């Protein structure tokens, strides 16, 4: 069985990136915060990023998380930041239009402004901000608390659409500028790193029921089509044997065990991390430390 810890540690090649994705509401934020804390507790310089518009990371940590990379108070070695998609989009549009005004007339600017109103612009802006943050120097591990599955897939597919964004920025007759070429190189390096299992671990979080498992499998297959393998799956909200003290919970646990077997079959090449259901929400460092001892003290 694949060692979960080996999928979280940096490799000889460099910084380890760990992505957590999945259906909305399955606990990605909790698992991302838990993993980031776990790596920081082991002495790795760890950066926790969120691209989730809901941005629950701060409430799980019990600390404010801003758009700037800042240390998380109370956890040595851990820093965090979030991507504000609205602000990222406005900054992205301003950069493109300010550059264009030095090259083109008002008719072209109006056309570009209309083109920049598309949803693709918001996604590209978030991806560019993501690249800026993920290239922050000095970290051994970068953990991503990502948006729900569909948005994550779009985020990872965006580098493939870079040529259209270059066309929008430079116009049909303009050659790619040195700055654009440098940015494209960063995009390409990011995608190559995502496809390298020694640098990136892509994980799906799900609870042991049919819908999140099937959605994760479909998303995993789509990622495989662009060269990104799923190396880790997380089964969240498991009822522990000692908790199954009534007929109802015994039946629910039996059902979950069946779905665990299903997960192992559908994600046969991936490691499995099991996370129990707790008796209260995970909020604050103390709760995360307790869960860390339970989850990583006995990896399945």
Secondary structure, DSSP 8 states (H G I E B T S, - for coil): ---TGGGTS-BTTB-EEEEEE-STTSSHHHHHHHHHHHHHHTT--EEEEE--TT--HHHHHTS---SS-EE-TTSTTEEEEE--HHHHHHHHHHHHHHHHHTTS-HHHHHHHHHHTTSHHHHHHHHHHHHHHHHT-SS-SEEEEE---HHHHHHHHHGGGGHHHHHHHHH-TT----HHHHHHHHHHHHHHHHHH-TTTEEEEEEEESSHHHHHHHHHHHHHHHHTT--EEEEEEEEE--GGG--SHHHHHHHHHHHHHHHHHHHHTTTSEEEEEE--SS---SHHHHHHHHHHHHTS--
